[in-house]
Amino acid sequence: MIEAVGERFEPREVPARRSTAGMKWDSASVAGATVKLRFSEGVLASALDRFYFADKRYEKAGCLQVSFNVSGVNSSVWLAETILRFGDGVEVLEPGELIADIRQRIEKMRNLYLKL
C-alpha cells in the first residue's frame, strides 16, 4: 500500500501479456509475415514502449529480440519508418522483404547526402 497526501492507493495487477499472433498491423496487403527485430541496449526503453505487445526475448549480449505478425510487409510504410527511427540501434532479422525495403530506404538517404 502506498500513501500520498492523505490518499490511499492500492497496487494494481500487471495486465496479462498479450500475444501478437492474431493482431493485424497493416491492413493494406493480404500476405502475412512474422517480423523479427534485434534492438541494442541503447534503445531498449524506446523499443519496449513501441513494441509493448510483441513477443520478447532478451539475449546474453544485452540486446532485445522482438517478434510480431503483420498482415503484409510490402506496403508497410509505417513499419519501415518506425524501424528507421531507431537508427543503428535496431537490426531487422526477418523477413527478407523488410530487410530489402530498409536497405533501399537507407541507400536513398545516403544518396541524398552524397550530393552535398
C-alpha positions in Angstrom: 0.0 0.0 0.0 1.2 3.5 -0.9 0.1 6.6 0.9 0.5 10.1 -0.5 -1.2 13.4 0.6 -3.7 11.6 2.7 -5.0 9.5 -0.3 -4.5 5.8 -0.4 -3.5 3.8 -3.5 -3.6 0.1 -3.8 -1.1 -1.7 -6.1 -2.6 -2.8 -9.4 -2.2 -6.1 -11.1 0.0 -6.1 -14.2 -2.1 -6.9 -17.2 -1.6 -10.3 -18.8 0.8 -10.4 -21.7 -1.0 -10.5 -25.0 0.3 -12.4 -28.0 0.6 -10.6 -31.3 -0.3 -13.8 -33.2 -3.8 -12.7 -34.2 -3.1 -9.0 -34.5 -3.0 -7.3 -37.9 -0.7 -4.3 -38.0 -1.2 -3.5 -41.7 -4.5 -3.9 -43.4 -3.2 -2.7 -46.8 -2.0 -6.0 -48.0 -3.0 -9.6 -47.7 0.1 -11.8 -47.3 1.2 -12.2 -43.7 4.7 -12.3 -42.2 6.5 -12.5 -38.9 8.8 -9.6 -38.2 11.9 -10.2 -36.1 13.9 -7.2 -34.9 17.0 -7.0 -32.6 17.5 -3.9 -30.5 20.7 -2.8 -28.9 21.0 -1.8 -25.2 20.9 2.0 -26.1 17.3 1.8 -27.5 15.8 -0.8 -25.2 13.4 1.6 -23.4 12.0 3.0 -26.6 11.7 -0.4 -28.2 9.8 -1.7 -25.1 7.5 1.2 -25.3 6.9 0.9 -29.1 6.6 -2.9 -29.3 4.9 -3.5 -26.0 2.7 -6.3 -27.2 5.4 -8.0 -29.3 6.9 -11.3 -28.1 10.2 -10.5 -26.4 13.4 -12.4 -25.8 16.5 -11.0 -24.1 19.9 -12.0 -25.4 23.1 -12.5 -23.4 24.7 -9.5 -25.0 22.1 -7.3 -23.5 20.1 -7.0 -26.7 16.4 -7.5 -27.1 14.8 -9.5 -29.8 11.1 -8.9 -30.6 8.8 -10.7 -33.0 5.3 -9.9 -34.1 3.0 -10.7 -37.0 1.9 -8.2 -39.7 -0.6 -8.8 -42.4 1.9 -7.7 -45.1 5.3 -6.0 -45.2 5.5 -4.9 -48.8 3.2 -1.9 -48.2 4.0 -1.3 -44.6 5.3 2.2 -44.8 4.6 2.8 -41.1 6.7 -0.2 -40.2 9.8 0.8 -42.1 9.5 4.4 -40.8 9.2 3.1 -37.2 12.3 0.9 -37.6 14.3 3.7 -39.1 13.6 5.9 -36.1 15.8 3.6 -34.1 18.8 4.3 -36.3 21.7 2.0 -35.8 20.1 0.6 -32.6 18.0 -1.9 -34.5 18.6 -4.7 -36.9 15.9 -6.4 -39.0 16.3 -10.1 -38.8 13.2 -11.2 -40.8 11.5 -11.1 -43.2 13.8 -10.6 -46.2 11.3 -8.3 -47.9 11.5 -5.9 -45.0 15.3 -6.1 -44.9 15.4 -5.2 -48.6 12.9 -2.3 -48.1 15.0 -0.9 -45.2 18.2 -1.3 -47.2 16.6 0.6 -50.2 15.5 3.4 -48.0 18.9 3.8 -46.4 20.5 3.8 -49.8 18.2 6.7 -50.9 19.0 8.7 -47.8 22.7 8.0 -48.3 22.5 9.3 -51.9 20.8 12.5 -50.8 23.9 13.3 -48.6 26.5 12.2 -51.2 25.3 15.1 -53.4 26.3 17.7 -50.7 
